[in-house]
Amino acid sequence: MSHDRTSLVFSPALVWRRIAALVCWTLVTVFGPFAPVPAAAASILEVKASNVLPGFHRSELARYLAQHMSEARLSDWRFAPAAGDDVAADRVEWSFKLNPYAGGEVRRVGGSLSREGRLAAHRPVTIEARLYLNGEYQTLVEQQAIVEGGADDPDLAAAVASITQNLLGPAGAYRAIDTRPGRADRAR
């Protein structure tokens, strides 16, 4: 008895299995790139202040900065105040420098403070935020602001959110860094 080889290869059950496999392969090939991918976990950056702005204690300032950095609404980043003096590998370090008044009045060393420990009047300040990832410096954003200091200062809160956006946002300084291999003149 001779077996017809074509009858074994093209049996109805085998044909349907091959068609189903071909359809599945086609669907995966065509629609695979459009399948939803779970969002990557947001990176957590520790927030640290290298000096204290009038109107704050050192521990309060890091919490304040982390809170107002979150107002920049950046989905790739989360912010947590620094705990203690340990230095995290992924962090943003803030510094504040009181600028002299632009007017011609007599300047006092250190400026004058109110009873609450904040500045007695709105004062020009230079604010810097430096980004470190994996323990390596990446970039910095510097901005001038006129602030009074203290946790209820809306100008300071707006400046912190703006600097955060300029540092980490879609058009921010971190995204502008050219990280191609062999590139020696990276952004700051």
C-alpha positions, 0 to 999 in steps of 0.5 A, a space after each residue: 500500500 502506498 501512502 499519498 504524501 500530500 494527504 498527510 501534509 494537507 490534512 484538514 486539522 493540520 491545514 487549520 493549525 497552519 492557517 491559525 499560526 499564520 494569522 497569529 504571526 501576521 497579527 503580531 507582526 502588523 499590530 505588535 508595534 502598537 501594543 500598549 507598553 507599560 509605562 516605565 517607573 518614574 525616576 526618584 530624585 532626592 532634593 537637597 539644599 546646599 544652603 538655607 534661604 531666609 524663612 526656612 530651617 534646613 530640613 524644611 527647605 528640602 521638603 518645600 523644594 520637593 513639594 514645589 518641584 512636583 508642581 512642574 508635573 513631570 511624569 518621568 520624575 518624582 522628588 523626595 526630600 533628602 534625609 540627613 547628610 548622606 548624598 544620593 546618587 540621583 539628586 537635585 542640589 539647590 543653592 540660593 544667593 542673595 543678590 545686592 539691591 539694584 538701587 543706590 541705598 546703603 546695603 547691609 551685610 546679610 540683609 535685614 530679616 523680619 521676626 519670622 526669619 524671612 527677608 523684610 522685603 522682596 529681594 533679588 536672589 540667584 537660584 541654581 539647581 544642579 542635576 546628578 545622576 548615578 553620582 555624576 554631575 549632568 547639568 545646571 539651571 540658574 535663574 534670577 527671582 525676586 522673593 520674600 522667602 518662607 513657605 507661603 511665598 508664591 514667587 518662590 514657589 513659582 520660581 522652583 516649579 519654573 526651574 524644575 521645568 527648565 532642568 528636567 522638562 521636555 525642552 529642559 537642559 537635561 534633555 538637551 545634553 548630547 550623550 552620544 559616545 565620544 562626545 567630549 564637549 557635553 553640556 555643562 
